[in-house]
Amino acid sequence: MLRTNLKHLETEEETLKVIQNNENVVICCGRMGPMCIPVYGILDQLKAQYPDVCFFDQEFDIPAAGFIKSLPECASFMGLPFTVYFKNGKVVAATTSIQNKEQITAILDREFNHQHPVL
């Protein structure tokens, strides 16, 4: 199990259930490596800002990760983590390797129609 503050997905059954039962889901599939740890931290920070999004992690080296690895959107990915964004059970975005907070929030805002409050 990854040492993050995100909810962990350990089986393919759990993964499919989460995707089917939630409108907006982000799954970050990786290891505890230098490209993955920053992404887990950013997703953890964004949980409060995006309460309508379910954020999860998944270990890259467990059998259940085969689901994420085999997605057509991830076929050409070379670096970890694989971060996949699901809307109503369908992949709407996927990224590979390290992403910064601005890159992640741009995807969340675009794909999940998130509106920031006007200050």
MOUR-V809673 format. One record per backbone hydrogen bond with DSSP energy under -0.5 kcal/mol. NH is the residue of the N-H (numbers start at 1). CO is the residue of the C=O. If there is no record, write none. Layout:
NH,CO / NH,CO
This chain:
4,2 / 7,55 / 9,57 / 10,8 / 15,11 / 16,12 / 17,13 / 18,14 / 19,15 / 20,16 / 21,17 / 22,18 / 25,23 / 25,86 / 26,54 / 27,84 / 28,56 / 29,27 / 29,82 / 30,28 / 30,58 / 33,31 / 36,33 / 37,33 / 39,36 / 40,36 / 41,37 / 42,38 / 43,39 / 44,40 / 45,41 / 46,42 / 47,43 / 47,44 / 48,45 / 50,46 / 53,50 / 54,24 / 55,53 / 56,26 / 57,7 / 58,28 / 60,30 / 62,59 / 65,62 / 66,63 / 67,64 / 69,65 / 70,66 / 71,68 / 74,71 / 75,72 / 77,74 / 81,29 / 82,29 / 83,81 / 83,95 / 84,27 / 84,82 / 85,93 / 86,25 / 86,84 / 87,90 / 88,23 / 90,87 / 92,85 / 93,85 / 95,83 / 97,79 / 97,81 / 104,100 / 105,101 / 106,102 / 107,103 / 108,104 / 109,105 / 110,106 / 111,107 / 112,108 / 114,108 / 114,109 / 116,114
